[in-house]
């Protein structure tokens, strides 16, 4: 089975094509949120470089976040449109899951963190059981201080994601047994997302194009500003 996957949940934009257990190609950029401009040219370039067209794709995988509201909407709508036009199945996978999968077979707690602004992070906790990635918490948006209080006594914890760039020094000074992924793994990669999505599609799991939605975890900035104007305190 051959799948096209994209991740647009963060500043990075990434697309990949996988065929069963083989990564055929991947393109990633990490220089700013210009997903609406660069995403389709990236997909076209990847397909043409592999001498393929969209009809040669058997399934589609998109990031469902959490992350940038705009980025998630662009990515999800793009993949849904391609899936609908090609009449091929679609699945969405969390960017946090894909980031944790970058640290396959780590012995200890895996904690991907994405910057959620205002000293907050998007996160979840994972472990590997044999070859299987297991999420052992809900997806969360919490303050970095709250995250530290949750994990500071772990025997070993592995951090990965763009949040490590912003909070690495704080995490290092606060958590004795903290380890950090190298820079090339902190990128949300469509290849990891696609591998997880491919497993789901091959097992017969797919999503409804009409009902599948991203994981936002919090209200958008526009919604929060509206709530403030209306005197509401809820997020």
C-alpha positions as CSV (number, residue, x, y, z in Angstrom):
1,X,0.0,0.0,0.0
2,X,1.3,3.5,-0.9
3,X,0.3,6.5,1.1
4,X,0.9,10.3,0.9
5,X,1.2,12.0,4.3
6,X,1.5,15.6,5.3
7,X,2.2,17.4,8.6
8,X,1.4,21.1,8.9
9,X,0.8,21.4,12.7
10,X,3.9,23.4,13.5
11,X,6.1,25.9,11.7
12,X,7.5,23.0,9.8
13,X,5.7,21.7,6.7
14,X,6.5,18.2,5.6
15,X,5.1,15.7,3.1
16,X,6.2,12.1,2.4
17,X,5.3,9.1,0.3
18,X,5.6,5.6,1.8
19,X,5.1,2.2,0.3
20,X,4.6,-0.6,2.9
21,X,7.8,-0.6,4.9
22,X,9.8,1.7,2.6
23,X,10.0,5.5,2.6
24,X,10.1,6.6,-1.0
25,X,10.6,10.3,-0.5
26,X,10.1,13.2,1.9
27,X,10.3,17.0,1.7
28,X,10.4,19.2,4.8
29,X,10.8,22.9,5.3
30,X,11.1,24.6,8.7
31,X,11.3,28.4,8.1
32,X,7.9,29.8,9.0
33,X,4.2,29.2,8.6
34,X,3.7,29.6,4.9
35,X,1.8,26.3,4.5
36,X,-0.9,27.8,2.2
37,X,1.8,28.8,-0.3
38,X,4.2,25.9,-0.2
39,X,2.2,22.8,0.6
40,X,0.7,21.9,-2.8
41,X,4.0,22.7,-4.7
42,X,5.8,20.4,-2.2
43,X,3.3,17.6,-2.9
44,X,3.6,18.2,-6.7
45,X,7.4,18.2,-6.5
46,X,7.5,15.0,-4.5
47,X,5.2,13.2,-6.8
48,X,7.0,14.3,-10.0
49,X,10.4,13.5,-8.5
50,X,9.1,9.9,-7.9
51,X,7.5,9.8,-11.4
52,X,4.1,9.4,-9.8
53,X,0.7,11.1,-10.0
54,X,-2.0,11.3,-7.4
55,X,-3.8,8.3,-8.9
56,X,-0.9,6.1,-7.8
57,X,-1.6,6.8,-4.2
58,X,-3.7,4.3,-2.2
59,X,-4.4,6.3,0.9
60,X,-3.8,9.7,2.6
61,X,-2.6,10.6,6.0
62,X,-2.9,14.1,7.7
63,X,-1.8,15.5,11.0
64,X,-4.7,16.2,13.4
65,X,-2.6,18.2,15.8
66,X,-2.6,19.7,18.2
67,X,-0.7,22.7,16.9
68,X,-1.2,25.8,14.8
69,X,-4.9,26.3,14.1
70,X,-4.3,27.7,10.6
71,X,-1.7,25.0,9.8
72,X,-4.0,22.2,10.8
73,X,-6.9,23.5,8.8
74,X,-4.8,23.9,5.7
75,X,-3.3,20.4,6.0
76,X,-6.6,18.7,6.9
77,X,-8.5,20.4,4.1
78,X,-5.8,19.6,1.5
79,X,-5.6,15.9,2.4
80,X,-9.4,15.6,2.6
81,X,-9.6,17.2,-0.9
82,X,-7.1,14.8,-2.3
83,X,-8.7,11.8,-0.7
84,X,-12.2,12.9,-2.0
85,X,-10.9,13.5,-5.5
86,X,-9.0,10.3,-5.7
87,X,-11.7,8.3,-3.9
88,X,-9.1,6.8,-1.7
89,X,-9.2,6.3,2.1
90,X,-8.0,8.9,4.6
91,X,-6.8,8.8,8.2
92,X,-5.5,11.4,10.6
93,X,-2.8,11.0,13.2
94,X,-1.6,13.2,16.1
95,X,1.6,15.1,15.6
96,X,2.5,14.2,19.2
97,X,2.2,10.5,18.3
98,X,4.5,11.0,15.3
99,X,7.0,12.9,17.4
100,X,7.1,10.2,20.0
101,X,7.5,7.6,17.3
102,X,10.7,9.4,16.2
103,X,12.2,8.0,19.5
104,X,11.2,4.4,18.8
105,X,12.3,1.8,21.4
106,X,13.5,4.4,23.9
107,X,13.6,2.9,27.4
108,X,11.7,5.4,29.6
109,X,8.9,8.0,29.3
110,X,8.7,9.9,26.1
111,X,7.3,13.4,26.2
112,X,6.8,15.3,23.0
113,X,6.2,19.0,23.6
114,X,5.0,21.6,21.1
115,X,5.0,25.3,22.0
116,X,1.4,26.5,22.7
117,X,2.5,30.1,23.6
118,X,2.2,31.9,26.9
119,X,4.5,29.3,28.6
120,X,2.1,26.5,27.7
121,X,2.9,23.3,25.8
122,X,0.9,20.7,23.9
123,X,2.0,17.3,25.2
124,X,1.2,13.7,26.0
125,X,3.2,10.8,27.6
126,X,4.3,7.6,25.8
127,X,6.2,4.4,26.3
128,X,7.2,1.6,24.0
129,X,6.0,-1.9,24.7
130,X,8.0,-4.1,22.4
131,X,7.6,-2.5,19.0
132,X,4.3,-0.8,19.8
133,X,4.0,2.9,20.8
134,X,1.6,3.3,23.7
135,X,0.1,6.7,24.7
136,X,-0.5,6.6,28.5
137,X,-2.1,10.0,29.0
138,X,-4.6,12.2,27.4
139,X,-3.5,14.9,24.9
140,X,-2.9,18.0,27.1
141,X,-2.3,21.7,26.9
142,X,-0.6,22.7,30.2
143,X,1.9,25.2,31.5
144,X,5.6,24.2,31.4
145,X,5.7,24.5,35.2
146,X,2.8,22.0,35.5
147,X,4.6,19.6,33.1
148,X,7.8,19.8,35.2
149,X,5.9,19.0,38.4
150,X,4.4,15.9,36.7
151,X,7.6,14.4,35.5
152,X,10.4,15.7,37.7
153,X,10.7,12.4,39.5
154,X,10.8,10.1,36.5
155,X,13.8,7.8,36.3
156,X,14.4,8.8,32.7
157,X,12.3,11.0,30.4
158,X,13.0,11.9,26.8
159,X,11.8,15.2,25.4
160,X,11.3,15.9,21.7
161,X,9.6,18.6,19.6
162,X,9.8,22.3,18.9
163,X,9.1,23.1,22.6
164,X,12.5,21.8,23.6
165,X,14.1,24.6,21.7
166,X,12.3,27.2,23.9
167,X,12.3,25.3,27.2
168,X,15.4,23.1,27.1
169,X,17.4,25.0,29.7
170,X,14.5,25.2,32.1
171,X,13.8,21.5,31.7
172,X,17.5,20.5,32.2
173,X,17.8,22.5,35.4
174,X,14.5,21.2,36.8
175,X,14.5,17.5,35.9
176,X,17.6,15.5,36.8
177,X,17.0,12.6,34.4
178,X,15.9,14.6,31.3
179,X,17.2,13.7,27.9
180,X,16.7,15.6,24.7
181,X,16.3,14.5,21.0
182,X,18.8,15.9,18.5
183,X,17.7,18.8,16.4
184,X,16.9,16.7,13.3
185,X,14.4,14.6,15.2
186,X,12.6,17.6,16.8
187,X,11.0,18.3,13.4
188,X,7.4,17.0,13.0
189,X,8.1,14.6,10.1
190,X,5.5,13.4,7.6
191,X,7.4,10.1,7.3
192,X,6.7,9.2,10.9
193,X,3.1,10.3,10.6
194,X,2.7,8.3,7.4
195,X,4.1,5.2,9.0
196,X,1.6,5.3,11.8
197,X,-1.2,6.1,9.4
198,X,-0.2,3.4,7.0
199,X,-0.5,0.8,9.8
200,X,-4.0,2.0,10.6
201,X,-5.1,2.0,6.9
202,X,-3.7,-1.4,6.3
203,X,-5.7,-2.7,9.3
204,X,-8.9,-1.4,7.7
205,X,-9.3,1.8,9.8
206,X,-10.2,5.0,8.0
207,X,-12.0,8.2,8.8
208,X,-15.1,9.9,7.5
209,X,-14.2,13.0,5.5
210,X,-17.2,14.8,6.8
211,X,-16.7,14.3,10.5
212,X,-13.0,14.1,11.1
213,X,-11.6,17.2,12.8
214,X,-8.3,18.3,14.2
215,X,-7.4,18.2,17.9
216,X,-7.3,21.8,19.0
217,X,-7.3,21.4,22.8
218,X,-7.9,25.1,23.3
219,X,-9.8,28.0,21.6
220,X,-8.2,30.0,18.8
221,X,-6.8,33.5,19.5
222,X,-9.9,35.0,17.8
223,X,-12.2,33.1,20.1
224,X,-10.2,34.0,23.2
225,X,-10.3,37.7,22.2
226,X,-14.0,37.5,21.7
227,X,-14.5,35.9,25.1
228,X,-12.4,38.6,26.8
229,X,-14.6,41.3,25.1
230,X,-17.7,39.5,26.3
231,X,-16.3,39.2,29.9
232,X,-15.9,35.4,29.7
233,X,-13.0,33.8,31.4
234,X,-13.2,30.2,30.0
235,X,-10.6,29.1,27.6
